């Protein structure tokens, strides 16, 4: 009995000697608050590293043909330069892939869903969705887990969770941690606004910024906050405004109807007034994340401005559910160029080329 007691004490001592996960260090300007992180999934360096491996691994899809990065490419601000994504088995996804820029600061996720407030929840859709199939995990959970039993993954799971075995809970939490780490605050605008460098913006960009934040254009009402979206949430601001808007893109039946393939928030809320409402996306790195709108139907920023200047697109101008902020405005050619120049100042080249956000090299695993 005494011998067994000593063995138990020794095992307890060994478990206490194992390395604890390393708290994650945010790479943020000193005057930008940290994002809100769920208490049941604290950020650690080990989980971010595991999530990065998983994000770029095609083994996570049913037929090993796609990874998360197949539709979220770093050079496009982790968006995709196509109107619609195609799932790993060929199913078309009806919506344009959202850029993964400062997603940690989003109060709501996806284009049109009020109930998805954590990245962990949102990730379940591309992984397990059956209509359309994206990664195609459903029904193949154990087979995919079996692929993640390589020495590299066993070491990564043990470092993150203290257990070499892969689990879907661990996978989702690690992916969420990596996606949260994708922060972008090194654009010329950030150097101007947060770094106090007045020379980082040109006179034209400053003119465009003043127009952007004016009541005349009213862009900032839907694209404000630290992340240039109404759906911004951080440790200093817990309030999550309702960030869904009908921007007058369609009016199929003359009564406000949107195309049946995707009618926006109404499909979740079942409220008639939510017809055609979608979340205002971040404008950070917007220049590289074309095409635009929920369905990728607008190819350029100049076209976007033309639609808002007209108060909508085609018959959509008369949509009864259209946001009161989409009333139309006039811009001279010089002013239009200035607004686009300001939007270009939101491009963060460091973010787009940061090697720690890219695919891990084998030597890093």
Secondary structure, 3 states (H helix, E strand, C coil): CHHHHHHHHHHHHHHHHCCCCCECCCCCCCCCCCCCCCCCCCCEHHHHHHHHHHHCCHHHCCCCCCCHHHCCEHHHCCECCCCCCECCCCCECCCCCCCCCCHHHECCCCCCCCCCCCHHHHHHHHHHCECCECCCCCCCHHHHHHHCCCHHHHHHHHHHHCCCCCCHHHHHHHHHHHHHCCCCCCCHHHHHHCCCCHHHCCHHHHHHHHHHCCCCCCHHHCCCCCCCCCCECECCECCCCCCEECCCCCCCCCCCCCCCCCCCCHHHHCCHHHCCCEECCCCCCHHHCCCECCCCCECCHHHHHHHHHHCCCHHHHHCCCCCCCCCCCCCCHHHHHHHHHHHHCCCCHHHHHCHHHCCCCHHHC
